[in-house]
Amino acid sequence: MSAAPLYGPRQSWFARYLEDRERRRPDQKGRELRRRALDGLTGRVLEVGSGDGRSFEHYPDGVEHVLAVEPDATARSAALERARQAPVPIDVVDGDAESLTAADGSVDAVVVMGLLCSVPDPGAALRELRRVLRPGGELRFWEHVRSEHAPFRAVQRAGDKLFWTRSLGGCETTRDTLGAITNEGFEVETLERGFHSSSWLTITCAPYILGTGRR
C-alpha cells in the first residue's frame, strides 16, 4: 500500500524518499484502490487527512461537494492545486481528525485513507467522524492494518519499533483498525482484505482493509 503523504519539518529521509518515488513511479494499484473506495459516493462528503489530494481525481459525479481536511500546510498547498482540477467542487481546509469544525450530522459520507494508522487516538477520531455523519451516513475506508497471520504481525511489530513509526509520522502498521471502527458504533457493510505494497520497502504496511461502514 502507498501510505498517505507525510510532510512537515520533521519529515524523515525515508518519508521524502517514498514521496519522491510516488511522483516518479505512481502506484497504479493504489490509484485503483482509491477509485474503488470512492465509487458510488453521492451528496456531501468529508475527507479527513486528505494529504496532497491524490484522491480528488477519483470522486464520482454524484458528489455535490467535498470538504477536505488536512493539518499540514505543505500538503494542503499541493491539495489546493489538485482541487482546482477535480471533477467535483472541493474545499481544502486546515484541521485534525479529533476536532472537526463540521456540524453534527452535516455530511452524507466520510472518507479516510491511510489516516487511522497515524492519529494519536483512533477511537476519538472515529467518534468525531460519527458525530458529523448524518444518521445512516457512510464511512468509506482504505487503511493498512495488522496482519491476520502471526508471523507477519511479528515482522510488522519489529518494523514499527525499529524505524517505521518514528520515520513516518507516528504511523503504526499493527493497529486493529477494523476493531476500532466497529467499537465506535459503525456497522460494517462491505469489507475487503488484501495485500498490496508499492515497494518492498513498504511491505510491512501491505495488509489492508477497504470497505464501507454505516452510522
Secondary structure, DSSP 8 states (H G I E B T S, - for coil): -------STT--HHHHHHHHHHHHS--HHHHHHHHHHHTT--EEEEEES-TT-TTGGG--TTEEEEEEE---HHHHHHHHHHHHTSSS-EEEE--BTTB--S-TT-EEEEEEES-TTTSS-HHHHHHHHHHHEEEEEEEEEEEE---SSHHHHHHHHHHIIIIIHHHTTT--TT--HHHHHHHTT-EEEEEEEEE--SSGGGGGG-EEEEEEEE-
